[in-house]
């Protein structure tokens, strides 16, 4: 199986205003964030903006509570703030956009108005800006990001598309969750039966029973591994492949959030890649989309780079061919 370098962000189906930044929009962001802006000379700059029918307090809290990002945007898991207290200039946090592990340092915070942080990774110099504008009936949330560096110069169109897709999905998911009242209101106290079964069958390595939770056209995607399996038999095949390459596969459930027919699981993924020097244990998020009492889609998100590092394996490691 080929290990993909980037995470394919999940489609949200929410209408978004997204475009390359114009001079006017760039100037508005510059003014709104006290003169802070992205790198205007960078070869790749993307922007996305959306109207959110929610309060200033809710939108700001969702944006700045970094440790809670996994409850509403699992595509960037894990995300953890390493400096205590409210987000402020100098705050440091780790996150995983597009399946790249990034350590960001906050450079600007104006409460309920804007944030900016540096996002350097793999030779890419990123600058990420968010602005919040209160308008009648809600808040306009805008994000803008620039990418520079040798990897970007080598494929400007590819990186432009990658970055724009990521920002579009981010603001789309933000709108969807904020307009439902935010992630905190969706946390469930009692674990749904299908979640308990899903975790129990995975921990038992029972692919057949895990597959029985899926519809005939149900899809299981592991975004870190870059693979998708379809139907109960396909799910069983993926379980067999995983337990064949990883000893002691185990998941520990940490939290569950429900949004109608979509359930978001925060859990800890552990195991020992065969032949690796060390076992691994890392945060993961799974999104289950239901149709009735069956799973129609299952999307797993975790940092593959983190898994390799904790396993003591090189960053370019690939599983041996069968």
Buried (B, 14 or more C-beta within 10 A) or exposed (E): EEBBEBBBBBEBEBEBBBEEBEEEBBEBBBEBBEEBBBBEEBBBBBBBBBBBEBBBEBBBBBBBBBEBBBBBBBBBBBBBBEEEEEBEEEBEBBBBBBBBBBEBBBBBBBEBBBBBBBBBBEEBBBBBBBBBBEEEEBBBBBBBBBBBBEBBEEEEEEBBEBBBBBBBBBBBBBBBBBBBEBBBEBEEEEBBEBBEBBBEBBEEBBBEBBBBBBBEEBBBBBBBBBBBBBBBEBBBBBBEBBBEBBEEBBBEBEBBBBBEEBBBBBBBBBBBBEEBEEBBBBBBBBBBBBEEEBBBBBBBBBBBBBBBBBBEBEEEBEBEEE
